[in-house]
Amino acid sequence: MGLPGEITLIRPDDWHLHVRDGEMLRAVVPYTASQFARAIIMPNLLPPVTTPEEARAYQQRILDAVPPGIDFEPLMVAYLTDDTTPEDIFRGHREGVFTAVKLYPSGATTNSASGVSDIAKVRAVLDCMQDIGLPLLVHGEVTDTDIDIFDRETVFIERTLAPLVETFPRLKVVLEHVTTEQAVEFVFSASENVGATITVHHLMINRNALFQGGMRPHMYCLPVAKREGHRLALRRAATSGSQKFFLGTDSAPHPQSAKEADCGCAGIFSAPTALELYAQVFAEEQRLDNLEKFASINGPAFYGLPVNKGKITLIRENTETPKVIRTSDGTKVIPFLAGETLPYRVQSG
């Protein structure tokens, strides 16, 4: 069965995105803004974004990097720490700055050292969020060194997430970048207040990609890619049409030198061809009829936001993923599937 020659969607949103700061921010933001109307911006800078004032300043730096003539809205997130107060979160919500709050277990991923060490320390904040309807975005991994890295998502669900959603039944929770069949099953079985984002790289690669022909640092992310059975479960969930799953790239740029290092950084940079990659996955699964739900409708419905008014079209035309992008100071960043040919491209103009 051939691929359709054209796909037109309501303009989508990215519900999980890293854009960093400084020269890196200015280099990567235009890729997302050219495809997505809105994006949930991760707050794990150094220092992290914890106050409304910091979030507002960061939002302006992002807007300053958007090319002229493009309408793009960065949705800002508060970084949850042991010291966050309900007053901090309530004020950020009241002022229209915070769209969500991010829970990083301390030490779970890039710049997560300031994350939460014990859920009990943020109970008052979670109570406040439940009352005002502010979503909690969860990096779902335990950090215990005695837990195998491939099991950390499943253990987190059992130890932390399941008790959390039972204790706070009205709290909206997004389990971000799910990677396992167990996570998919948990989200399906949970209440309507629990949703999940799925990255395109976890839909396209399994853990073998880390070791094909040698160590492949640009395939390393956290949560790490899992076995093939888990990848297939993610593809079934993403393409199912279920309103519980929506698009979140977790695009996470790092300098090439930081990825190809003795202790390389976790993160896959997919922003340059994100929508083309998702379209390829849905076409391969013969479920393009559900791409608009996943990319453009389910996320706004979960967050209680309006669906975008604009449209975007992908055309059936081979396009090559950039081999490298460079920031203005010469830093090199390697995109996901660099140099490979994709079957679709976003139509410009």
KEZA-777907 format. One record per residue (C-alpha): x, y, z. Coordinates in steps of 0.25 Angstrom, whole numbers. Example, Ala and Ser with C-alpha at 12.3 -4.5 7.8 and 13.67 -1.06 7.14 Angstrom:
<rs>
[[49; -18; 31]],
[[55; -4; 29]],
</rs>
This chain:
<rs>
[[0; 0; 0]],
[[6; 13; -4]],
[[8; 25; 4]],
[[-2; 37; 2]],
[[4; 49; -6]],
[[-1; 59; 4]],
[[-5; 60; 18]],
[[-12; 73; 24]],
[[-14; 74; 39]],
[[-19; 84; 49]],
[[-6; 91; 53]],
[[0; 82; 64]],
[[7; 85; 77]],
[[19; 79; 84]],
[[16; 75; 98]],
[[30; 73; 103]],
[[42; 81; 98]],
[[56; 85; 102]],
[[62; 98; 95]],
[[73; 101; 105]],
[[78; 115; 106]],
[[87; 125; 99]],
[[93; 122; 86]],
[[87; 108; 86]],
[[73; 113; 88]],
[[74; 123; 77]],
[[79; 112; 67]],
[[68; 101; 71]],
[[55; 109; 74]],
[[53; 113; 59]],
[[51; 98; 56]],
[[40; 96; 65]],
[[33; 109; 62]],
[[33; 105; 48]],
[[24; 93; 51]],
[[17; 94; 64]],
[[8; 105; 69]],
[[11; 103; 84]],
[[21; 95; 92]],
[[23; 91; 106]],
[[37; 97; 110]],
[[45; 88; 120]],
[[50; 96; 131]],
[[63; 89; 134]],
[[73; 100; 132]],
[[85; 103; 141]],
[[79; 109; 150]],
[[65; 103; 148]],
[[53; 111; 145]],
[[45; 111; 158]],
[[39; 125; 159]],
[[29; 132; 151]],
[[39; 143; 148]],
[[49; 133; 143]],
[[39; 127; 134]],
[[34; 140; 129]],
[[49; 144; 125]],
[[52; 130; 119]],
[[39; 131; 111]],
[[43; 145; 105]],
[[57; 139; 101]],
[[50; 128; 94]],
[[40; 138; 87]],
[[52; 146; 83]],
[[58; 134; 75]],
[[45; 132; 67]],
[[47; 136; 53]],
[[38; 148; 48]],
[[25; 145; 43]],
[[23; 132; 51]],
[[13; 130; 62]],
[[18; 122; 73]],
[[15; 121; 88]],
[[24; 115; 98]],
[[16; 109; 109]],
[[25; 110; 122]],
[[27; 100; 133]],
[[31; 101; 147]],
[[43; 92; 152]],
[[38; 85; 165]],
[[48; 85; 176]],
[[47; 80; 191]],
[[46; 95; 194]],
[[35; 99; 185]],
[[23; 105; 192]],
[[9; 105; 188]],
[[9; 120; 188]],
[[20; 120; 177]],
[[11; 111; 168]],
[[-2; 118; 171]],
[[4; 131; 168]],
[[10; 126; 155]],
[[-3; 120; 151]],
[[-11; 132; 155]],
[[-2; 141; 146]],
[[-4; 132; 134]],
[[11; 128; 134]],
[[11; 114; 138]],
[[4; 104; 129]],
[[9; 92; 137]],
[[19; 87; 148]],
[[30; 77; 145]],
[[34; 66; 154]],
[[49; 61; 152]],
[[53; 51; 162]],
[[66; 56; 167]],
[[78; 51; 158]],
[[68; 45; 148]],
[[73; 52; 135]],
[[80; 65; 130]],
[[80; 76; 140]],
[[72; 69; 150]],
[[80; 70; 163]],
[[70; 80; 168]],
[[59; 71; 166]],
[[50; 64; 177]],
[[56; 55; 187]],
[[43; 50; 193]],
[[29; 52; 188]],
[[25; 54; 203]],
[[32; 67; 203]],
[[23; 73; 192]],
[[10; 68; 197]],
[[5; 82; 199]],
[[9; 87; 185]],
[[2; 75; 179]],
[[-11; 78; 187]],
[[-11; 92; 182]],
[[-9; 88; 168]],
[[-20; 78; 169]],
[[-29; 89; 174]],
[[-26; 99; 163]],
[[-25; 89; 151]],
[[-10; 90; 148]],
[[-4; 78; 142]],
[[8; 71; 148]],
[[18; 66; 137]],
[[26; 54; 142]],
[[39; 48; 138]],
[[36; 34; 141]],
[[48; 27; 146]],
[[54; 23; 159]],
[[69; 27; 162]],
[[73; 15; 171]],
[[86; 10; 166]],
[[82; -4; 169]],
[[71; -4; 159]],
[[74; -8; 145]],
[[73; 4; 136]],
[[64; -3; 127]],
[[54; -5; 138]],
[[54; 9; 145]],
[[41; 13; 138]],
[[33; 1; 142]],
[[38; 2; 156]],
[[35; 17; 157]],
[[21; 14; 153]],
[[19; 3; 164]],
[[26; 11; 175]],
[[23; 25; 172]],
[[13; 28; 161]],
[[2; 18; 165]],
[[1; 23; 179]],
[[2; 37; 175]],
[[-10; 37; 166]],
[[-18; 29; 176]],
[[-14; 39; 187]],
[[-17; 51; 178]],
[[-29; 46; 169]],
[[-33; 60; 163]],
[[-18; 63; 160]],
[[-15; 64; 145]],
[[-3; 56; 142]],
[[5; 54; 129]],
[[15; 42; 129]],
[[25; 48; 120]],
[[33; 40; 109]],
[[27; 27; 112]],
[[36; 15; 108]],
[[30; 2; 112]],
[[18; -7; 110]],
[[15; -6; 125]],
[[14; 9; 124]],
[[5; 9; 113]],
[[-4; -1; 121]],
[[-4; 8; 133]],
[[-8; 20; 125]],
[[-19; 12; 118]],
[[-24; 7; 131]],
[[-23; 20; 139]],
[[-34; 31; 140]],
[[-36; 42; 130]],
[[-27; 51; 138]],
[[-15; 42; 134]],
[[-9; 44; 120]],
[[5; 42; 113]],
[[14; 47; 103]],
[[21; 39; 93]],
[[34; 43; 86]],
[[37; 40; 71]],
[[50; 34; 74]],
[[44; 23; 84]],
[[34; 20; 73]],
[[46; 18; 63]],
[[57; 11; 71]],
[[59; 0; 81]],
[[71; -2; 90]],
[[79; -9; 79]],
[[81; 5; 72]],
[[91; 9; 83]],
[[100; -2; 79]],
[[99; -4; 64]],
[[113; -4; 58]],
[[119; 1; 71]],
[[114; 11; 82]],
[[104; 21; 76]],
[[104; 33; 86]],
[[93; 41; 77]],
[[83; 29; 80]],
[[85; 31; 95]],
[[74; 37; 103]],
[[67; 36; 116]],
[[58; 29; 118]],
[[67; 19; 110]],
[[61; 12; 98]],
[[56; -2; 102]],
[[53; -15; 95]],
[[46; -17; 82]],
[[33; -22; 89]],
[[32; -9; 96]],
[[34; 0; 84]],
[[23; -8; 77]],
[[14; -5; 89]],
[[17; 10; 88]],
[[14; 10; 73]],
[[0; 3; 76]],
[[-3; 13; 87]],
[[1; 26; 79]],
[[-6; 21; 66]],
[[-19; 16; 74]],
[[-26; 29; 74]],
[[-27; 29; 89]],
[[-29; 43; 95]],
[[-19; 39; 106]],
[[-7; 39; 97]],
[[-1; 52; 90]],
[[11; 57; 83]],
[[23; 61; 91]],
[[37; 60; 84]],
[[46; 62; 96]],
[[55; 68; 86]],
[[68; 71; 94]],
[[80; 77; 87]],
[[94; 76; 92]],
[[107; 80; 86]],
[[113; 69; 78]],
[[125; 69; 87]],
[[117; 67; 99]],
[[110; 55; 93]],
[[122; 49; 87]],
[[130; 49; 101]],
[[135; 39; 111]],
[[122; 42; 119]],
[[113; 46; 108]],
[[100; 54; 111]],
[[86; 48; 109]],
[[77; 54; 99]],
[[72; 52; 84]],
[[70; 65; 76]],
[[59; 62; 67]],
[[53; 76; 65]],
[[58; 79; 50]],
[[49; 68; 45]],
[[40; 64; 56]],
[[26; 65; 49]],
[[32; 57; 37]],
[[37; 46; 46]],
[[23; 45; 53]],
[[16; 44; 39]],
[[25; 33; 35]],
[[22; 25; 47]],
[[7; 27; 45]],
[[8; 24; 30]],
[[16; 11; 33]],
[[5; 7; 43]],
[[-6; 10; 33]],
[[-12; 19; 43]],
[[-11; 33; 37]],
[[-25; 35; 40]],
[[-21; 37; 55]],
[[-9; 46; 53]],
[[-17; 58; 55]],
[[-23; 53; 68]],
[[-9; 50; 73]],
[[-2; 62; 68]],
[[-13; 73; 69]],
[[-25; 70; 77]],
[[-22; 61; 89]],
[[-12; 70; 96]],
[[-20; 82; 96]],
[[-32; 74; 101]],
[[-24; 69; 113]],
[[-18; 83; 116]],
[[-32; 89; 114]],
[[-27; 98; 103]],
[[-33; 102; 90]],
[[-29; 94; 77]],
[[-21; 102; 68]],
[[-28; 109; 56]],
[[-17; 108; 46]],
[[-13; 96; 37]],
[[0; 90; 33]],
[[2; 81; 21]],
[[12; 70; 18]],
[[15; 66; 4]],
[[21; 52; -1]],
[[35; 57; -5]],
[[48; 51; 0]],
[[55; 60; 9]],
[[69; 58; 16]],
[[70; 61; 30]],
[[81; 71; 33]],
[[95; 64; 36]],
[[98; 75; 45]],
[[93; 89; 50]],
[[102; 100; 55]],
[[100; 110; 65]],
[[105; 125; 63]],
[[117; 122; 71]],
[[120; 110; 63]],
[[115; 99; 72]],
[[111; 86; 65]],
[[98; 79; 68]],
[[95; 65; 61]],
[[80; 63; 59]],
[[73; 50; 60]],
[[75; 41; 48]],
[[85; 51; 42]],
[[87; 50; 27]],
[[76; 40; 25]],
[[65; 41; 15]],
[[50; 43; 20]],
[[38; 41; 11]],
[[31; 54; 15]],
[[34; 68; 17]],
[[26; 80; 23]],
[[21; 89; 12]],
[[26; 103; 14]],
[[18; 116; 12]],
</rs>
